Each structure stands twice: as C-alpha cells, then as structure tokens.
Amino acid sequence: MIFKRIGKMQDSIVIGMLVGLIGTICMEISNTLIYKVKKTEVVYPQITGQFFFSPKRVNRKENYILGEILHIGVGVDCQ
C-alpha cells in the first residue's frame, strides 16, 4: 500500500528526504557493525556530537543522542 503511494509521488524534495533517511540509516548500521568488530575508533554520532561538545563529553548518553539526531538530520537534509 505505501509503496504504491511512494511510486506516485512526484515531489522531488520529499523523495530526496526519504532516500536520505534510508541512506543515513544504512550508514548508521554499517558504521555500528564496523565499530563493534573494532575496525574503526568512533561512530558517526560521536563525530557529529563534537560540533557541540568536547571529545571527552561526547560519550555521555544525552550528548550521543544529540549527535545521532544531528547526523540523521544532516543526512536527510543534504541528500
């Protein structure tokens, strides 16, 4: 049902935002998996959280969540 509605959508901004959200979610999943097998030192929310907080404070739960929101927001907006 929802796929039929998306197929008929012609607004390029909304389509771009949906594709950006899907792409950002895929980035988050792959980055989290790579982080868990110790192939990278940081995850994307830690990087984006550093816009607001010092690197020492990024790992706090509320700062991590803010970094996650910022990363998804930028991913949806810039696609």
C-alpha positions as CSV (number, residue, x, y, z in Angstrom):
1,M,0.0,0.0,0.0
2,I,2.7,2.5,1.0
3,F,4.9,1.5,-2.0
4,K,2.1,2.4,-4.4
5,R,1.8,5.8,-2.8
6,I,5.5,6.4,-3.0
7,G,5.6,5.3,-6.6
8,K,3.1,8.0,-7.5
9,M,4.9,10.7,-5.5
10,Q,6.4,13.4,-7.8
11,D,7.7,15.9,-5.2
12,S,11.5,15.6,-5.5
13,I,12.1,17.2,-2.1
14,V,10.1,14.6,-0.3
15,I,11.6,11.8,-2.3
16,G,15.1,13.1,-1.6
17,M,14.4,13.3,2.1
18,L,13.1,9.7,2.2
19,V,16.1,8.5,0.2
20,G,18.4,10.5,2.5
21,L,16.8,8.9,5.6
22,I,17.2,5.4,4.2
23,G,20.8,6.1,3.2
24,T,21.6,7.5,6.6
25,I,20.1,4.6,8.4
26,C,22.2,2.2,6.2
27,M,25.3,4.3,7.1
28,E,24.5,4.0,10.8
29,I,24.0,0.3,10.7
30,S,27.2,-0.4,8.7
31,N,29.2,2.0,10.9
32,T,27.9,0.4,14.1
33,L,28.8,-3.1,12.8
34,I,32.3,-1.9,11.8
35,Y,32.7,-0.3,15.2
36,K,31.7,-3.5,17.1
37,V,34.4,-5.5,15.3
38,K,37.0,-2.8,16.2
39,K,37.8,-1.7,12.7
40,T,37.1,2.0,13.5
41,E,37.6,4.0,16.6
42,V,34.5,6.2,16.5
43,V,30.9,6.1,15.3
44,Y,29.1,8.9,13.4
45,P,27.2,10.3,16.4
46,Q,30.4,10.8,18.2
47,I,31.8,12.8,15.3
48,T,28.7,14.9,14.8
49,G,28.4,15.4,18.6
50,Q,31.8,17.1,18.6
51,F,30.1,20.1,16.9
52,F,28.6,20.9,20.2
53,F,30.7,19.2,22.9
54,S,34.4,18.4,23.5
55,P,35.5,14.9,22.5
56,K,35.7,13.9,26.2
57,R,32.0,14.7,26.7
58,V,30.6,13.1,23.5
59,N,30.3,9.7,25.0
60,R,27.7,10.7,27.6
61,K,24.3,9.3,26.7
62,E,22.5,12.6,26.1
63,N,25.3,14.0,24.0
64,Y,25.5,10.8,22.0
65,I,21.7,11.0,21.3
66,L,22.1,14.7,20.2
67,G,24.9,13.6,17.9
68,E,22.7,10.9,16.4
69,I,19.8,13.3,15.8
70,L,22.2,15.8,14.1
71,H,23.7,13.1,11.9
72,I,20.3,11.9,10.8
73,G,19.1,15.4,10.3
74,V,22.0,16.3,8.1
75,G,21.7,13.1,6.2
76,V,18.0,13.7,5.4
77,D,18.6,17.4,4.6
78,C,21.6,17.0,2.3
79,Q,20.6,14.2,0.1
